[in-house]
C-alpha cells in the first residue's frame, strides 16, 4: 500500500475545496446561533426585570386615587 504524491496532493486540494465551500454555511450557522442566543438572553433579562417590578409593587406617585381623579 503505497500512496503516490499525486494522490496526496489531490486529496489536499479536495479537502481545501470542501473547506472553502463550507465557509459560507458556517458563517450563516454562526449568525443564526448568535441571533437565537440573543433572543434567549434578552427574553431572560426582560422576564427578570418584570418579576423584580412585580415584587416591588406599584410606584406610589403613579397610583391615582379617586379623590385626585375627581379634581
C-alpha positions in Angstrom: 0.0 0.0 0.0 1.9 3.0 -1.2 0.5 6.4 -1.8 1.9 8.5 -4.6 2.5 12.1 -4.1 -0.1 12.9 -6.7 -2.9 11.3 -4.7 -1.9 13.1 -1.6 -1.8 16.4 -3.4 -5.2 15.7 -4.9 -6.7 14.8 -1.5 -5.4 18.1 -0.1 -7.0 20.0 -2.9 -10.3 18.3 -2.5 -10.3 18.9 1.3 -9.4 22.5 0.8 -12.1 23.0 -1.8 -14.7 21.4 0.6 -13.4 23.8 3.4 -13.8 26.8 1.1 -17.3 25.8 0.1 -18.4 25.3 3.6 -17.2 28.7 4.8 -20.5 30.4 3.8 -22.6 27.7 5.5 -20.5 28.0 8.7 -20.9 31.8 8.8 -24.7 31.6 8.3 -24.9 28.9 11.0 -22.9 31.1 13.4 -25.1 34.1 12.8 -28.3 32.1 13.3 -26.8 30.8 16.6 -26.0 34.4 17.7 -29.5 35.6 16.9 -31.1 32.7 18.8 -28.9 33.2 21.8 -29.5 37.0 21.9 -33.3 36.3 21.9 -32.8 33.9 24.8 -30.7 36.4 26.8 -32.9 39.4 26.1 -36.0 37.4 27.0 -34.5 36.2 30.2 -33.4 39.8 31.1 -36.9 41.2 30.4 -38.5 38.4 32.4 -36.3 39.1 35.4 -37.0 42.8 35.2 -40.7 42.1 35.1 -40.5 39.8 38.1 -38.5 42.4 40.0 -41.0 45.1 39.2 -43.9 42.9 40.3 -42.2 42.2 43.7 -41.5 45.9 44.2 -45.1 46.9 43.7 -46.6 49.9 42.1 -44.9 53.3 42.3 -46.9 55.5 44.8 -46.5 58.5 42.5 -48.3 56.6 39.7 -51.2 55.4 41.8 -54.2 57.6 41.2 -56.8 57.7 43.9 -60.4 58.6 43.4 -60.1 62.0 45.2 -57.3 63.0 42.8 -59.3 61.7 39.8 -62.3 63.9 40.7 -60.3 67.2 40.5 
